[in-house]
Amino acid sequence: MVGIVFILLGFIGMALVGLQFRASSLARAGLELRLDALTAARSAAAGSAHLNNAEEAGPMVAELGAPWSLLLQELETASQDVGSSVAVLAVEPDRVKGRVRIVAEAKDLPTVLAYIVRLQKSHALRFPMLDSHERRTEDHDQPVRFQLSAEWRIAT
């Protein structure tokens, strides 16, 4: 009779361990589902943040990818063709409008006009036009500071 009691106690213990194992398995499965949901939510948030960063960086990347070397080479060559007497002070691109504004100085107005005529033969610029000019009387050499604008041929 004692043997039968031990066998029954063994079966009861085994049944309790089985039930505890099942409860633990169900709890673990629930936690894994919550973890997967949180991971997916974080990935979606990080993906949208990454997308926002990419959208914000787009103009900067486009600016860096612009064919600067061709434009700067054309400006330098045009200056050399008019006797290296033109100093480019600023180049301001407007990629949205496909235009560029250039601020420069030359020794006199005929040099400015010769520079613009030379830029009309440029492969990087179309329709360069003199926007404004002024003689810098406060400078000893009295150079002519001028601004010109042109369409920038970005696609080469």
Buried (B, 14 or more C-beta within 10 A) or exposed (E): EEEEEEEEEEEEEEEEEEEEEEEEEEEEEEEEEEEEEEEEEEEEEEEEEEEEEEEEEEEEEEEEEBBEEBBEBBBEEBBEBBEEBBEBEEBEBEEEEBBBBBBBBBBBEEBBBBBBEBBEEBEBBBEBEBEEBEEEEEEEEEBBBBBBBBBBBBEE
